[in-house]
Amino acid sequence: MKTLVRSAFLLITLCTQLDAQSVDRLIATDATVKTLAIGFQFTEGPAVAADGSVVFSDIPNSRIHHWSTDGKISVLRENTGRANGLFYLPDGRLVACEGGNRQVTVMDKDGKIKVLANECNGKKLNSPNDLWPDKAGGIYFTDPRYGDMEGLEQPGFHVYYIDPKGRVTRIISDLVKPNGILGTADNRYLYVADPGDKKTYRYVIKRPGKLGERELFCDNGSDGMTLD
């Protein structure tokens, strides 16, 4: 997998059943897939900055790369702890799920790194994978593990919430292996993909870090999601 950085966003899986007309409204009929850069080992976690530029992780090489709107690729950060999911906060800081370091961090515009979460209930996280910041200043994230299962301390693969004061709470504990996570712009719903069970669920957000009713959104899991 060497040519994974593609036009605008990476790969999109449509969970809902769309007819041809609906697909045409979402994706231009003359749209083409264009390779923007090659030479990476395993790319993940694209995030778009306010200026339209894109950052993405190269997990095995522990790097975060930056693709500028004029088509230039540069290394934004080295030694990322095998960072995966990324997301920009409104103030321009970049949050990262560092799966290898078993933590969630935030990097300011000067490159300074701060750990936001690395444990829950006194036990180390598994391998934070994907995240979504809400309007209240908190962050939802998934914590599965792929590959080596040595050293696991959490009682399963769960979903967590970091509140604005830095407290970490387990908010979903009945999924097989949650991965992709995303909330709606109005902060009413949270989507969580469980590829371990080939399901994607939609949760009502009752208040920050507190979920209500769950419904099955589709019989398909995913590594990541976005909303049009």
N, C-alpha and C positions, 0 to 999 in steps of 0.2 A: 504494500500500500504506500506508494510514493507520490502520487499526484492527487492529493486529497483536498488541497486548497483550491476551491472552485469559485465561480462567479458569485459574488455577494455573500451567500451563505452556503454551507456545505451541502449535506444531503437531507432532503425533506421526505418524511413518510406521511402520507395522508391517511389519517385514521378513519375518517368518515367516508361513506360511500358517495362519491360524486359522479354526476353524469358529465358527459363531454362538455356541455355548455358551462357548467359550474367550474370545471377545470380550466376552461378557456378564460374565465373571468379572473382566475387566480394566477395562471401562468400564461404569458403571451404565447400565441401560436407560433411566432417566429423566434421564440427564445432558444438560445443555444448554450450548451455547457462549454465553458472556456477554462482551460488550465491557467492559473495565475502564477503558480510557483511549484517547483519540484525539489526533491532532495531531502525530504523529511522521513523520519522512521515510522511514526504513528501519530497522526494529528487528531486533535480533539478540541472540544470546548470553545468554539468561536464566540466572540463578543464584539459588539459594534460600539464604537465611541461616538460621542456627540458630533464629531466632525465627519463621520462616515467611514473612518478607518476601521480596520478589523484586527483584533489580536486573536491568537490561537495557540494551543499547547502542542508541543512535540513531547509526548510523555516519556518514552525511553531515554531521550536525550536531556530531559529535565530543563527544557527551555520554553519560554513564551516568546513568540515571534509577533512582529507588527507589520501589517500590510497597509501602506498609506494609500490615499486616494489617487496619488500619481503613479501607483504601481510599484513602489519600492518596498522590498522586504528587509527588515532589520531585526536584530535580537533585542527584545525589550528587557528580558530578565534571564539570567543563568541560574543554575542550581535551584530549581523550583520545587524540589521534592516530588518530582513526577506529577506536577500539577495537571489537573484535568479540566473540570468546569470552571469557566470564568464569567464574571459579570461586572459591568461598570456601575458604580453608584452615581447618583445625580451630581455629586460634587467632583466627579472625575476620578475618584480612587478606584482601583481595580481589586475586586475580591476574587480569591482563587481557592479551589478545593485541592489541597496538596495531598494526594492519595498516599504517596510514599512516606511523607512526614506525618501522616495521620492527623492533619489539622486543616483548619480554615483560616486564611490570612487575608489581610488587606494591604495593598501597596499604595502609598501616596504618590503625588506627582514628582517628588524628589527621589523616589525609589526606596524609601524607608518602609520596612516590612513590620507589620504588627500581627501577632497571633490573636485571632478572635475566639477560637475554640479548638481544643485538642482532647477533651475528655467530657464524659457525662456520668454523673453519679460516681465520681472518683475512679472511673475506668477509661482507658484510652479508647479513642474512636477507632473504627475499623480502617476505612480508607475513604474519606469524603470524596464524592464523585461529582455531583451537580448541585446547583444552588439557584435560589431566587430571592432577591432582596424585596421587602415590602415597603409601603409608604410610611410605616411607623418607625422605620429605622432598624427593623429586625431582619434576620436572614433565615430562610428555610433551606435545608440541605439534606441530601440522601447520603447514606453511609453503608454501601455494600462492601464487598471485597471480591476481587477476581484474582486468579492465579494462586499464589502461595497463601495458605490459610494459617500459617504459623502465628502465634502470639495474639490471637483474637481475644479480647476481653469483654466486649459487649455481648449480650445474650442473643444476638441475632442481627439481621440487616434491617435497619430502621430509618425513619425520617425524624429530623430534629429541627428545633428552632432556637436561634440565638436572639435573645431580646436586646433592646438598646443598651441595657446595663451589663451585657456580656454573659448573662445566665443561659445555660444550655438545657433544653428540655426535650425529652423524647415525646413526639406527638403522634406518631404512627408506628405500631409495633406488630401488625398482623399481615404484613406483605412478605413475599418470598425473597425477592431481591430488587428493591426499588432502585431506580437509576435516574431517568430524566424527570425534571421537576420544573414547574412554571405556574405563575399566578397570572390572573387577569389584571388589566390596567386599573380597573376600579377596585381591586383588592377584595372582590366578592368570592372568587373561586380559586382553588388550588388544584392543578392537574399533577398527578404523580403516575409515572409509568413504572410498571412492574414487569420487566421482560422475563424475570424468573418464572412468572406465571402467565405470561403472554396476555397481560391486561393493562389497561390504562383507566384510572379512576379520576373522578372529579369530586372534590370536597368543598363544602360550604365553609368559608372562613367566618366564624362567628365574631371573633376579635383577634388581634395579632397573637399568633402562637396557639390559638384555640380553634380546633376544627369541629364542624358539626356533621350534618348528613353527608353520606358518601353514596355516589352512584357510579355504576360501570359506564364508562364513556365509550370504550371499544375493546374488542377482543384482540388486542395487539399491544405489545410492549415496545419500548423504544429507548435508545441511548440518550436522546435529547429531543426537545420540542421547541417550537416557536409558534406565535399566533400572528395571523395576518391582520 
